[in-house]
Amino acid sequence: MKRAKKYPFLKLQRQRFSLHFSNQSSINGLPAEHDFYRWMWHALQHRFRRAEISLILLDEEAARAYNRDYRGKDYATNVLSFAFNEGEIFPDQFSDGLYGDLVICPQVVLKEAAEQGKTPEQHFAHLTLHGTLHLMGYDHIDEAEAEIMETLETRLLNQLGYPNPYV
């Protein structure tokens, strides 16, 4: 009988992508860390040799403070992205990877999901991918950039089995 080859896929995957997850939200029933990991990995896997992302889930008051302090907007938003290398030059050990932080406010995500007729899982998946794409350099400031980003989001979500979030 032939022995199956051992392929250390998960070990290699964990070497390429590290997620530092912290749920500081008071909301129960949120997606698990492995869900966020899977959504991010799907966006990252073919584009970076190495990625390290911190994801923190914060209640509205704390998320509002981040949005106010870093963007000058005094309200809680669904997702905030902070790219480590945005506009700066770093040593070579950081040149082959993506490093950044995401802040997600579950209360805003759940409220938007209800308003838009989406399941919470669909909306969390979408906003996690959306924030990850921001870390990767995608934006939606002008119409052309928005179309590129939305097309990519829709394709990635479809590959994960989720519907188009923009319909």
C-alpha positions in Angstrom: 0.0 0.0 0.0 1.3 3.4 -1.0 1.8 6.0 1.7 0.3 9.4 1.1 2.9 12.2 0.7 3.0 14.5 3.6 2.4 18.1 2.4 2.7 20.6 5.2 0.2 23.0 3.7 -1.1 24.4 7.0 2.4 24.8 8.4 3.5 26.7 5.2 0.4 28.8 5.3 0.9 29.8 8.9 4.5 30.7 8.0 3.3 33.0 5.2 0.4 34.6 7.0 0.0 35.5 10.7 -3.2 36.9 12.1 -3.1 38.6 15.5 -6.8 38.6 16.6 -8.3 40.4 19.5 -12.0 40.5 20.2 -12.7 43.4 22.6 -16.3 43.7 21.6 -19.2 43.0 24.0 -21.2 41.4 21.1 -21.8 37.7 21.2 -22.1 35.4 18.2 -19.5 37.0 16.0 -17.5 35.1 13.4 -14.6 33.1 14.9 -10.9 34.0 14.4 -10.6 31.2 11.8 -13.3 32.8 9.7 -11.5 36.1 9.6 -8.2 34.3 8.9 -9.9 32.4 5.9 -11.3 35.6 4.4 -8.0 37.5 4.7 -5.9 34.5 3.4 -8.2 34.3 0.4 -7.3 37.9 -0.6 -3.6 37.6 0.3 -2.4 34.1 -0.8 -1.4 34.8 -4.3 0.0 38.3 -3.8 2.4 38.3 -0.9 5.2 36.0 0.3 4.5 37.1 3.8 1.7 38.9 5.6 1.1 39.9 9.2 -2.1 41.5 10.2 -3.6 42.5 13.5 -7.4 42.5 13.7 -9.2 44.0 16.6 -13.0 44.0 17.1 -14.0 47.1 19.1 -17.3 48.4 20.4 -18.7 51.6 19.0 -17.2 54.0 21.5 -13.6 52.7 21.0 -14.1 52.5 17.2 -15.4 56.0 17.2 -12.3 57.2 19.0 -10.0 55.5 16.4 -12.0 57.1 13.5 -11.9 60.5 15.2 -8.2 60.4 16.1 -6.9 58.9 12.9 -9.3 60.1 10.2 -10.9 63.2 11.8 -14.4 61.8 11.6 -16.3 61.6 14.8 -18.4 58.5 14.3 -17.9 54.7 14.5 -17.3 53.2 11.1 -17.5 49.6 10.0 -13.8 48.9 9.2 -10.6 50.9 9.5 -7.3 49.9 7.8 -3.8 51.0 8.9 -1.1 49.8 6.5 2.3 49.6 8.2 4.3 50.7 5.2 1.8 53.3 3.8 3.9 56.1 2.3 7.0 55.1 4.2 10.3 53.3 3.5 11.2 50.4 5.8 14.2 48.1 6.1 14.5 45.2 3.6 13.1 42.6 6.1 9.7 44.2 5.5 9.9 44.6 1.7 8.5 41.2 0.7 5.4 41.4 2.8 2.2 43.1 3.9 1.9 44.4 7.5 -1.0 46.3 8.9 -3.9 46.6 11.3 -7.6 46.3 10.9 -10.3 47.6 13.3 -13.8 46.3 12.8 -16.8 47.6 14.8 -19.3 44.7 15.1 -22.2 47.0 16.1 -21.9 49.0 12.9 -21.4 45.8 10.8 -24.5 44.2 12.2 -26.6 47.4 11.8 -25.5 47.7 8.2 -26.2 44.0 7.5 -29.7 44.4 8.7 -30.3 47.6 6.7 -28.9 46.0 3.5 -30.7 42.7 3.9 -27.5 40.7 4.2 -26.6 38.0 6.7 -24.0 39.1 9.4 -21.6 36.5 8.0 -21.8 37.9 4.5 -21.2 41.5 5.7 -18.3 40.5 8.0 -16.7 38.6 5.1 -17.2 41.5 2.8 -15.8 44.1 5.1 -12.8 41.9 6.2 -11.9 41.5 2.5 -12.5 45.2 1.9 -10.2 46.2 4.8 -7.6 43.7 3.6 -7.7 45.1 0.1 -7.1 48.6 1.6 -4.0 47.2 3.3 -2.9 45.9 -0.1 -3.1 49.3 -1.6 -6.6 49.3 -3.2 -8.8 52.3 -2.7 -12.2 53.7 -3.8 -11.4 57.4 -3.8 -12.3 57.9 -7.5 -14.7 56.1 -9.7 -12.0 54.1 -11.6 -10.4 52.9 -8.4 -13.7 52.0 -6.9 -14.7 49.9 -9.9 -11.4 48.0 -9.7 -11.8 47.4 -6.0 -15.5 46.4 -6.1 -14.9 44.0 -9.0 -12.1 42.3 -7.0 -14.2 42.2 -3.9 -17.1 40.7 -5.7 -14.9 38.0 -7.4 -13.2 37.1 -4.1 -16.5 36.9 -2.3 -18.0 34.8 -5.1 -15.1 32.4 -4.8 -15.9 32.0 -1.1 -19.5 31.3 -1.9 -20.9 34.8 -1.0 -23.2 36.9 -3.2 -22.2 40.2 -4.8 -22.4 42.8 -2.0 -23.1 45.6 -4.4 -26.3 44.3 -5.9 
